[in-house]
Amino acid sequence: MKVICEVKGRGDFTLDLLVKLRQEGLGSRYGAPDELLLHSGGPQSDLAQRSLLMGPANCRYIVRQQPVDSTPCIGSALRGEIDIHANPNPMQIHVEDWNDGWHSREIISGRNLADGLRRLSETLPPSRGDGFQAGGFAGLLTYDMVQHTEPLRLQHLPADDSVLMILYRSDRWIIHDHIESSISIHSVIDDDQWVAEVEYFLNQGIPLRTTPARPRARVPITESDADHAEKVRITQAAIREGVLYQLNYGRIWSAEIESPWNVFERLERDNPAPLSSWMYSPDLHLAIASSSPELLLKQDGNIISTRPIKGTRPRGDDSEHDANLRGELVGSRKEIAEHLMLVDLERNDIGRICMPGSVHWKRWRIESYPHVQHMVSEVEGTLSAGMDGFDALQSVFPGGSITGCPKSATIAAIDELEATPRHAWTGSIGHIDPRTGQSQWNILIRTLEARYDGEAWQATVQAGGGLVIESNPWQEVEEAKWKAQAICRAAWDYSPAGETNHSPIGTSSVNIHPIPPITAAVQHLIGSRDSSLIPRSPPDVPPPIVWHSGLSLKPTLGKRVLFVDNLDSFSWNIVHSFATIGAEVVIVPGRLEIDDAKSLLKSLMPTHIVLGPGPGRPEQSELTMAFAHAALVGETPPLLGICLGHQAIGIAAGWTLGPAEYGAVHGVPDGILAGDQQQVMTRYHSLALTPTNDCLEVTSTDASTNQIVMALAHPELPIYGVQYHPESAGSANGITIFADFLGQ
């Protein structure tokens, strides 16, 4: 590493430097002309601290779409009919070397994203110490890589041979440290002449670029507002049936552009963001220009974190209007519920690869950008023994904020609703280095993808939002337009949200604000978040066990919970809750085809059973229903049903299940009545039980109507059900419910 010079007052210095090196042809002289810039735009913050400009690469890794069985999936994901099968094709990674063009060297196969990247690690050069260094991986994961992170068969796949992943072995980096106002160069090549040339140009001085003028005005092609609003209504119908809780729908704008690089330059000037990125692969005729504010994953050793964004308002005409819009955002039950769902989902995704007790929610705040302002949270955890950054990337990709809850169900429903591959949008650009345990990946929102067709650049922009039961279809249409505004202006001088005076252009309008405690619900959530920051030592218990065929366990002297996982996005939060209070947890998939549930009890020997939540109806989980029926005749140890599991107990007892009389409720902290006692728990349900006999007792109802069955129990057997989520970040001391159950 060489510190070359100070660059005070040059916030976009890496863009100036990239243009200079491009003009001097340094890429073609020392490697490929491909370009990658991970740019922190705007003022300094905990995310915007440095920009990384990749030097000429000589090795890259490509994943392409393989032909798959063209037989369409049976049924509709929007009706809960999900085709749960792993990708039948292994992930094939083409390793290419540069020699006056990219040439294939070998193909490396992996079972999934994590396994494939781990196998690639053997191609990396030796580490040269601790901390960030050259020689790791960097590049693009398109959203369509979901085929290698989720066990789903999708109907609308990219065309055969389409590029799904482009990673480079980043043997050279130029780093602009915004805090130190300095430039440094990293290279794995001893006496690298490229380093000497970069140093020479830096010492000569890098001229300022001239930001391009407004683009040629065009009106991009997009769906009608009426069609967009109808997609919202279709999603809400699925939510009412219990199939989904929240779904992120994306609307597309497309048209020709003159230059994708000019679009990126305009975005840097007019819409700076801390996780912006630029990527250009000439031979693939592909360019990505992104001004993303959202972090998918950051790893520093064994600490990993993610920062979901959910909840949006436009910027105001002045500071007072701005503040009023923030108050409106935080005061909205719909926006708070939407955000809390994403916090719970990310706790789950992080929890799959982190130590029980180490995952917590922090840094809940509002981040204001030139055109919009968002609610943002951070979820952090400590990797479990044997887990690494590849496992973390596998677990969180694609980000839950751009899919929805439950994640697997919404990915399948998005595929049906959008009916086209997403390509780069909502994928990720970033870097990962298994040698140092460091990585950082954005989520590609506020992004333009451009492809050269031999005559011109054809570009697409996609934007949308999280759809929930309380969404107003026409407000969702407008929100998508706010989010697309900056990128459409930079590409086509087009304003989908109309001409407004909102937000003076410039980095001074990028700010971070605390959450104002304007309602009792928000005050409760702030307290829940603060309590989650109390340091906790992971319990001295075995890590959760994921069931596999042939698994057999010996009796335990402690507590062993058999947890039935029903494809929910909060399952691992429940697993962690039981682990932190001393239970050994065995996770069994609810849609597993098992001939005899009794054989599971015999081989796993649990002391307790928990029937987990999930989308759809209980009848779609044969194992859940089998345990519910067995419990009612005394053939199981103590059993607890949560949401879908609670409903299964009711159905097994002969109660009826249908749409909740007062509508679906998801992600809402609400009062729950048990006798004359009331506590706050987070509700997630579209359906509700109606008692038709006295086989079970109603032990709790909702505080607002006192009509909805929120908890039940058997009068004699240790069988319990709750129609809420005790493990949610919005539930007040819900873990006591699990502790009481373990005491049975």
SULCORFEN-V313724 format. One record per run of one state. SS is the DSSP state (@ for helix, = for strand, . for the rest). FROM is the first residue (numbers start at 1). LEN is the number of residues. If there is no record, write none. Layout:
ss | from | len
SS | FROM | LEN
SS | FROM | LEN
//
This chain:
ss | from | len
. | 1 | 1
= | 2 | 5
. | 7 | 6
@ | 13 | 12
. | 25 | 1
@ | 26 | 5
. | 31 | 4
= | 35 | 5
. | 40 | 10
= | 50 | 5
. | 55 | 4
= | 59 | 6
. | 65 | 12
@ | 77 | 3
. | 80 | 4
= | 84 | 1
. | 85 | 6
= | 91 | 8
. | 99 | 3
= | 102 | 9
. | 111 | 2
@ | 113 | 11
. | 124 | 12
= | 136 | 6
. | 142 | 1
@ | 143 | 6
. | 149 | 3
= | 152 | 1
. | 153 | 10
= | 163 | 8
. | 171 | 1
= | 172 | 6
. | 178 | 4
= | 182 | 6
. | 188 | 5
@ | 193 | 12
. | 205 | 16
= | 221 | 2
. | 223 | 2
@ | 225 | 16
. | 241 | 5
= | 246 | 12
. | 258 | 2
@ | 260 | 11
. | 271 | 4
= | 275 | 7
@ | 282 | 3
. | 285 | 1
= | 286 | 7
. | 293 | 2
= | 295 | 6
. | 301 | 2
= | 303 | 5
. | 308 | 1
= | 309 | 6
. | 315 | 4
@ | 319 | 12
. | 331 | 2
@ | 333 | 19
. | 352 | 2
= | 354 | 1
. | 355 | 5
= | 360 | 9
. | 369 | 3
= | 372 | 12
. | 384 | 5
@ | 389 | 8
. | 397 | 3
@ | 400 | 3
. | 403 | 1
= | 404 | 2
. | 406 | 1
@ | 407 | 12
. | 419 | 9
= | 428 | 6
. | 434 | 4
= | 438 | 5
. | 443 | 4
= | 447 | 6
. | 453 | 4
= | 457 | 11
. | 468 | 5
@ | 473 | 20
. | 493 | 14
@ | 507 | 3
. | 510 | 1
= | 511 | 4
. | 515 | 5
@ | 520 | 12
. | 532 | 13
= | 545 | 2
. | 547 | 12
= | 559 | 9
. | 568 | 3
@ | 571 | 10
. | 581 | 2
= | 583 | 7
. | 590 | 7
@ | 597 | 8
. | 605 | 3
= | 608 | 7
. | 615 | 3
@ | 618 | 3
. | 621 | 1
@ | 622 | 11
. | 633 | 5
= | 638 | 5
. | 643 | 1
@ | 644 | 9
. | 653 | 3
= | 656 | 4
. | 660 | 5
= | 665 | 10
. | 675 | 2
= | 677 | 9
. | 686 | 1
= | 687 | 4
. | 691 | 5
= | 696 | 7
. | 703 | 6
= | 709 | 6
. | 715 | 4
= | 719 | 4
. | 723 | 2
= | 725 | 1
. | 726 | 9
@ | 735 | 8
. | 743 | 2
//
